[in-house]
């Protein structure tokens, strides 16, 4: 475990690991370490090569304790756009990212890396938690129309002059900020976003609920930390596990809270059936998997994802690497004990490189 805060130490540790895993030729590591040491002496930081950046981004996925889908960490494609820091340029590249990642439904794991932080801090940040997300409009009675998860982002966008339609599934605009400049508001990525309307193979009325979700979860406010360098604008994505949408986005009472309406459609006596939420939740998740499959959009169910994670863990142990995992995030939010990940005591090892959460840009730069 390397403690964040000593960039030179982190850089050396990262390069030693990379040299070992990528099987650098004899003498290459020592030569690279001397060059990086000279960079630190001159500039107080260093610049990874593309190969180092690529491997570091993949390692960050491999190390991230909250992700269950890490079996495919080596398939991550890296777009090196470190020369970009202007909001308009970043916005254009983010739109390209959405299209490339969506890939007609054949979701491609992808990261786009923009300018890194320097000795003065972040050079650019994307305010949105994800490049795609639905607005949450706070109402006078305390309720929310849309997604309550993004009510803070919605409030900030409204302050900046955005005006949504006030619906349940309004795509949020993108907000991008360069250091020392005010945030810039860009239109919602409507043309680039693939959305999936939800229906159920055995419940014809389900489609009438009007539920839909977007194809690709592209996280955009986390910090990619590689060798002591913080890349504060580096949107990345894998693909969805069904329960992320069914159990959490739609099932959670503090989100879209869809279970009561589904139970009513199923004719369940919620007053006398203590398992009514379970029955509704199963059909909601069945609808998500069915709808994404029918739309040709890549998704994985939680049982397969759990099995794939166990295969990932076995490969990591065979390679002599510690498996870092947060049990509360790795265990699926439905049928947890029916999956193999439930029955192992995982530990967050605090490994680096990693994708690290930080405070919202409008709260702390």
C-alpha distance (Angstrom), angle and dihedral (degrees) to the residues before:
residue distance angle dihedral
X1 . . .
X2 3.82 . .
X3 3.79 117.0 .
X4 3.83 112.6 -133.1
X5 3.77 112.3 -119.2
X6 3.81 105.0 66.5
X7 3.81 104.3 79.2
X8 3.82 96.0 -177.5
X9 3.81 91.2 51.3
X10 3.81 91.6 46.9
X11 3.80 91.2 48.5
X12 3.79 92.5 52.3
X13 3.81 93.0 46.3
X14 3.79 91.3 48.4
X15 3.80 93.9 48.6
X16 3.81 92.5 48.0
X17 3.80 90.6 51.9
X18 3.80 92.1 45.3
X19 3.79 92.6 48.9
X20 3.79 90.2 52.0
X21 3.80 96.5 45.2
X22 3.82 95.3 42.2
X23 3.82 92.2 41.5
X24 3.77 98.1 -126.8
X25 3.82 114.6 -159.8
X26 3.84 119.7 -98.9
X27 3.78 112.8 -72.0
X28 3.81 95.2 14.3
X29 3.79 94.8 104.2
X30 3.79 94.5 50.2
X31 3.79 90.9 48.1
X32 3.81 91.7 49.1
X33 3.80 92.8 47.6
X34 3.81 90.9 53.0
X35 3.79 90.8 50.7
X36 3.81 92.5 48.9
X37 3.80 91.6 46.8
X38 3.80 88.4 54.6
X39 3.81 90.5 49.9
X40 3.80 91.3 52.4
X41 3.81 90.4 49.2
X42 3.80 91.4 51.4
X43 3.83 103.5 35.4
X44 3.79 107.8 11.1
X45 3.81 90.9 -118.5
X46 3.81 140.7 48.3
X47 3.80 140.2 -130.0
X48 3.81 119.7 -124.8
X49 3.79 117.8 -141.9
X50 3.79 117.2 -118.0
X51 3.81 90.5 -100.1
X52 3.79 90.7 52.4
X53 3.80 92.0 46.2
X54 3.80 91.0 49.2
X55 3.80 94.3 49.4
X56 3.80 91.2 43.4
X57 3.80 92.9 53.4
X58 3.80 90.0 49.1
X59 3.79 91.3 47.5
X60 3.80 89.0 51.1
X61 3.80 89.4 57.3
X62 3.79 90.2 45.5
X63 3.82 90.8 51.3
X64 3.79 99.5 43.2
X65 3.78 105.6 117.6
X66 3.80 95.2 -157.5
X67 3.80 99.3 55.0
X68 3.81 121.3 92.6
X69 3.82 94.8 -175.1
X70 3.80 99.6 69.8
X71 3.80 97.9 119.7
X72 3.81 86.7 91.9
X73 3.82 97.8 48.3
X74 3.78 93.2 123.9
X75 3.82 91.3 58.5
X76 3.83 93.1 65.4
X77 3.81 110.9 123.4
X78 3.79 115.8 -145.4
X79 3.81 125.2 -148.9
X80 3.79 109.2 -161.2
X81 3.80 106.9 -150.1
X82 3.79 97.6 148.2
X83 3.79 89.8 137.4
X84 3.82 91.1 68.0
X85 3.81 123.4 89.0
X86 3.81 104.1 138.1
X87 3.83 112.0 106.3
X88 3.82 94.2 -130.9
X89 3.81 91.4 52.3
X90 3.79 92.1 46.3
X91 3.79 90.7 48.6
X92 3.81 92.5 53.0
X93 3.81 90.5 48.7
X94 3.82 91.0 49.0
X95 3.80 90.4 55.3
X96 3.80 88.4 51.3
X97 3.80 89.1 49.1
X98 3.80 91.7 55.3
X99 3.80 91.8 51.3
X100 3.82 94.5 44.9
X101 3.80 93.2 45.4
X102 3.81 93.5 46.8
X103 3.80 90.1 50.7
X104 3.79 93.5 -179.0
X105 3.81 90.3 -55.9
X106 3.81 96.1 -48.1
X107 3.79 91.1 108.3
X108 3.80 114.7 -141.8
X109 3.83 119.4 -154.2
X110 3.79 102.3 -123.7
X111 3.79 142.7 166.6
X112 3.81 127.9 -167.9
X113 3.79 112.5 -159.1
X114 3.80 118.9 -156.4
X115 3.81 131.1 -175.7
X116 3.82 114.0 -38.6
X117 3.76 127.3 -127.7
X118 3.79 115.3 -93.0
X119 3.77 133.7 -160.7
X120 3.82 89.2 -66.6
X121 3.81 93.1 53.4
X122 3.82 134.5 -108.7
X123 3.80 115.7 3.7
X124 3.81 95.3 -164.6
X125 3.80 137.9 5.7
X126 3.79 137.2 -172.8
X127 3.80 110.5 -137.3
X128 3.81 96.5 -155.9
X129 3.80 118.6 92.7
X130 3.81 87.4 -142.9
X131 3.79 129.1 12.8
X132 3.80 86.2 -123.0
X133 3.78 122.1 43.0
X134 3.79 142.0 135.0
X135 3.79 123.5 -108.9
X136 3.79 121.6 -113.3
X137 3.80 113.8 -150.5
X138 3.79 114.3 -158.7
X139 3.80 114.1 -137.0
X140 3.83 128.3 -149.9
X141 3.82 90.9 -109.8
X142 3.82 91.7 56.6
X143 3.80 95.8 -102.8
X144 3.80 124.2 120.9
X145 3.80 131.0 -133.1
X146 3.78 107.9 -148.8
X147 3.80 125.2 2.8
X148 3.82 113.5 -9.6
X149 3.82 89.3 -161.2
X150 3.79 89.5 72.6
X151 3.80 100.6 38.8
X152 3.83 90.9 111.1
X153 3.80 92.1 51.3
X154 3.81 89.1 45.8
X155 3.79 90.9 52.2
X156 3.81 91.1 51.1
X157 3.81 92.2 47.6
X158 3.82 90.3 51.0
X159 3.81 89.5 51.6
X160 3.80 88.5 54.5
X161 3.81 91.0 54.8
X162 3.79 103.5 -93.2
X163 3.79 116.6 143.8
X164 3.79 117.7 -161.9
X165 3.78 126.5 -168.3
X166 3.80 94.0 -111.5
X167 3.80 95.1 -118.5
X168 3.79 133.2 137.5
X169 3.80 94.6 -106.8
X170 3.79 108.2 33.5
X171 3.79 111.6 149.4
X172 3.78 112.4 -124.4
X173 3.79 121.9 -121.7
X174 3.80 120.0 -115.0
X175 3.79 118.5 -107.4
X176 3.81 118.5 -163.0
X177 3.78 127.6 177.0
X178 3.79 134.5 -167.0
X179 3.79 119.8 -153.9
X180 3.77 112.6 -87.2
X181 3.80 93.5 12.6
X182 3.82 133.3 92.2
X183 3.83 117.6 -99.1
X184 3.79 116.3 -90.1
X185 3.81 120.9 -135.4
X186 3.81 117.9 -143.0
X187 3.82 128.2 -175.7
X188 3.79 120.6 -92.6
X189 3.84 112.0 -87.7
X190 3.80 91.7 -110.8
X191 3.81 98.3 148.9
X192 3.81 93.6 47.3
X193 3.82 97.7 45.5
X194 3.78 120.7 96.9
X195 3.81 110.9 -156.1
X196 3.80 127.1 -168.5
X197 3.83 119.5 -146.3
X198 3.80 110.6 -144.7
X199 3.78 123.2 -122.6
X200 3.80 133.7 158.1
X201 3.82 126.0 -126.5
X202 3.81 93.0 -137.7
X203 3.81 104.9 24.9
X204 3.83 110.0 65.9
X205 3.81 93.1 -174.4
X206 3.80 92.3 59.5
X207 3.82 94.2 83.8
X208 3.80 88.1 58.9
X209 3.81 89.8 68.8
X210 3.81 86.7 76.9
X211 3.79 95.6 -135.6
X212 3.78 121.3 158.1
X213 3.79 138.5 158.5
X214 3.79 138.1 -166.4
X215 3.78 123.1 -99.4
X216 3.81 102.9 -127.2
X217 3.83 132.0 43.4
X218 3.83 104.4 -148.0
X219 3.81 110.7 -178.2
X220 3.78 110.0 -150.9
X221 3.81 111.3 167.0
X222 3.80 100.4 60.1
X223 3.80 124.5 102.2
X224 3.79 119.0 -119.4
X225 3.82 105.1 -147.1
X226 3.80 116.6 -164.4
X227 3.79 123.4 167.6
X228 3.79 94.3 -20.9
X229 3.81 94.1 -47.2
X230 3.81 121.2 117.7
X231 3.78 116.3 -146.3
X232 3.79 98.5 -165.1
X233 3.80 95.2 -178.8
X234 3.78 108.6 49.3
X235 3.83 114.1 126.0
X236 3.80 113.4 -162.5
X237 3.78 139.1 174.0
X238 3.75 147.6 -173.5
X239 3.79 120.4 177.8
X240 3.78 133.5 -80.9
X241 3.77 128.6 -84.1
X242 3.80 105.1 -144.7
X243 3.80 96.7 -122.0
X244 3.81 91.0 57.6
X245 3.80 86.6 69.3
X246 3.80 102.2 27.7
X247 3.79 102.2 39.1
X248 3.80 100.7 29.4
X249 3.82 113.5 22.1
X250 3.81 94.1 40.0
X251 3.80 103.3 15.4
X252 3.80 102.1 50.3
X253 3.83 112.7 95.0
X254 3.81 89.3 -139.0
X255 3.81 90.9 55.2
X256 3.84 125.2 42.0
X257 3.83 92.2 -32.4
X258 3.82 94.0 -152.1
X259 3.82 98.6 159.8
X260 3.84 98.2 88.7
X261 3.82 92.1 53.6
X262 3.80 91.7 46.8
X263 3.79 92.2 48.2
X264 3.80 89.7 50.8
X265 3.80 90.8 51.1
X266 3.80 89.6 50.9
X267 3.78 91.0 51.4
X268 3.80 93.9 -120.4
X269 3.79 118.1 165.1
X270 3.78 96.3 -131.0
X271 3.80 92.8 -175.7
X272 3.81 93.0 61.3
X273 3.81 105.0 26.1
X274 3.82 110.6 77.7
X275 3.83 89.7 -169.7
X276 3.80 96.5 54.0
X277 3.79 92.5 113.4
X278 3.82 91.0 51.2
X279 3.81 92.6 51.0
X280 3.80 92.7 47.5
X281 3.80 91.6 44.8
X282 3.80 93.2 54.7
X283 3.81 91.8 52.5
X284 3.80 91.9 45.2
X285 3.79 90.8 53.8
X286 3.80 90.4 44.7
X287 3.80 88.1 54.7
X288 3.81 92.1 51.4
X289 3.82 93.7 51.0
X290 3.80 92.3 43.7
X291 3.80 94.0 48.1
X292 3.80 96.4 47.7
X293 3.78 91.2 46.3
X294 3.82 91.5 49.1
X295 3.81 90.0 49.5
X296 3.80 92.0 49.9
X297 3.80 93.0 -117.0
X298 3.79 118.8 144.4
X299 3.80 114.4 -113.9
X300 3.80 135.4 149.7
X301 3.79 129.6 -142.6
X302 3.80 118.5 -127.0
X303 3.80 95.3 -111.4
X304 3.78 93.0 55.7
X305 3.80 91.9 41.9
X306 3.79 90.3 53.3
X307 3.79 92.2 50.0
X308 3.80 90.2 48.3
X309 3.80 90.2 51.3
X310 3.79 90.8 53.1
X311 3.80 88.4 52.1
X312 3.80 89.2 49.9
X313 3.82 90.3 51.1
X314 3.80 91.6 49.7
X315 3.82 91.3 51.0
X316 3.79 91.6 48.4
X317 3.78 92.8 50.5
X318 3.80 90.1 48.1
X319 3.80 88.5 52.9
X320 3.81 89.3 52.1
X321 3.80 94.8 -111.8
X322 3.79 127.1 133.3
X323 3.81 115.8 -116.3
X324 3.78 111.7 -129.4
X325 3.80 114.3 -157.6
X326 3.79 139.2 154.0
X327 3.82 105.9 -140.2
X328 3.81 93.3 -151.7
X329 3.81 90.5 58.1
X330 3.81 100.3 36.1
X331 3.82 96.2 52.7
X332 3.84 108.1 80.8
X333 3.82 117.4 -115.0
X334 3.83 91.5 -120.2
X335 3.83 129.3 52.2
X336 3.78 90.5 -2.9
X337 3.81 97.1 167.5
X338 3.80 90.3 50.4
X339 3.81 89.4 65.1
X340 3.83 125.2 76.4
X341 3.82 94.5 -126.8
X342 3.82 90.3 66.3
X343 3.79 92.7 66.8
X344 3.82 98.3 56.7
X345 3.79 126.3 79.5
X346 3.79 101.7 -129.3
X347 3.80 123.6 -167.3
X348 3.77 131.3 -156.1
X349 3.81 101.6 -125.1
X350 3.79 94.6 -169.9
X351 3.79 92.3 -126.8
X352 3.80 125.4 178.8
X353 3.01 140.5 -109.1
X354 3.80 92.9 51.3
X355 3.79 145.7 145.1
X356 3.80 106.2 -104.1
X357 3.80 129.0 -163.4
X358 3.79 118.7 -131.6
X359 3.80 138.2 178.0
X360 3.78 118.0 -71.2
X361 3.79 114.7 -84.3
X362 3.81 92.8 -119.7
X363 3.82 89.7 55.5
X364 3.80 101.4 42.2
X365 3.77 127.8 3.6
